[in-house]
Amino acid sequence: MNLKSFSLPARPIPFDDSWDVIVVGGGPAGCAAAIAAAEEGAKTLLIESTGSLGGAGTTALVPTWCPFSDQEKIIYRGLAEKIFQASKKGLAHIEPDRMDWVPIDPEKLKRIYDDLVTEAGVEVLFQTTLASVEMASAREVNAIVVANKAGLTAFKAKVFIDCTGDGDLAAWAGALFQKGDDDGTTQPATHCFILSNVDEAAYHRGPSLHPNNKKSPIFDILASGKYPEIPDSHLCNTLIGPGTIGFNAGHLWKVDNTDPKIATKALMMGRKMAEAFHRALAEYLPEAFGRAFLVTTGSVLGVRETRRIIGDYVLTLQDYMGRQSFPDEICRNSYFIDLHFTKDEAIHSHKIDVETRFDRYGKGESHGIPYRCLTPRGLSNVLVAGRSISCERIVHGSIRVMPVCLAMGEAAGVAAAQSLQLSSVDVHQIDTNQLRHRLRTRGAYLPEIASDSIDSKKSLSALASA
């Protein structure tokens, strides 16, 4: 497609300037940010491009929560723990005290998010897409323009929180960002899907499908050459309901979710891949999957990586490996570095274990995420939460998952509300001691550290201006 410039005639559009905080993106980070901001007294609008909240765990159909614990205790607390506990309540096949790799009922999770944002007083707009970011100055976002069935509408707020996952708002506002590795290659995407009418007894009795099991039938499926739509051995799966298995399986490489044409092709390829898995499993594990039915594929791609917005601090691999603590940290994280194969690596995937190629944390170990990773350099009234925060690419493989995104989102929402109390709103200038105190009050896991006595407000300001 050869795109040329086209000038639209100037015309007025509806304008709503009544908001304190606007959150764009209704995934885990966005939901937590909106709930927290509203609970802290800010008039809050949440804008979501699909028809439901929850992102990866709902519209993308990721079937399992990544671990909520450091192998000893839950460390993603506050709103994250509240949502997690509500989501697993009533799952008859899950132990009530289970903390890690808990299956997700996507329809139930949608309702949980609906209820929580409604109870907090958040106004939500579904089927509404960010279309433009309008600047008051080089540092300050004045308004955003969105598109939906009402046409174009402009919304103004004192603070904007970018939870788009792709860093759209911050990038369009002029924030610096990185994408993928040195040549722009990102982690592959996955199009998750659900099979139902599975024989549970045969499923549990049969071999593990996960590629860590060297006897998984996925290797026979690949060797057969009958299913060219299945590109590699990635085959995570879990029982999410009676006779119903959720799959996070297969990889889609060279998918840039910021390019609509590429994302469109990937969705079509993903649907073909899901049907190929359906047929292959029916052939190679007929006892379990012979009568299975492909219920649905995700309405959005499972995207692991796009932009990383450069903030006042860039979280490094050294920080991760050193189990680093920070005077302005707003949550802890213990998830392993989960970088999925490049296409070249996938050819030799039997030689690489994606889950153990980086050192794992021991029991009770975690690292902090500084507030400064949520504050884009050069933008005074924008925060970023979720997988597009400021970090090195290798660390992004750890901080991109749902539990930590929930924790980061809650922190961003509280910080946005606190910035409203400043004489001139600037998210870089809030007192992070007060932020941490308030997050603890809300239930966050923030262990005391030796530097808690540091004037972290001064430290943050100095680093922000460096």
Buried (B, 14 or more C-beta within 10 A) or exposed (E): EEEEEEEEEEEEEEEEEEBBBBBBBBBBBBBBBBBBBBBBEBBBBBBBBBEBBBBBBBBBBBBBBBBBBBBEEBBBBBBBBBBBBBBBEEBEEBEEEBBBBBBBBBEBBBBBBBEBBEEBBBBBBBEBBBBEBEBEEEBBBBBBBBBBEEEEBBBBBBBBBBBBBBBBBBBBBBBBBBBBBEEEBBBBBBBBBBBBBBBBEBBEEBEEBBBEEEEBBBBEBBEEEEBEBBBBBBBBBBBBBEBBBBBBBBBBBEBBBBEEEBBEEBBEBBBBBBBBBBBBBBBBBEEBBBEBEBBEBBEBBBBBBBBBBBBBBBBBBEBBBEBBBBBBBBBBBBBBBBBBBBEEBBEEBEEEEBEEEBEEBEEEEBBBBBBBBBBBBBBBBBBBBBBBBBBBBBBBBBBBBBBBBBBBBBBBBBBBBBBBEEEEBBBBBBBBBBBBEBBBEBEBBBEEEEEBEBEBBEBBBEBBEE
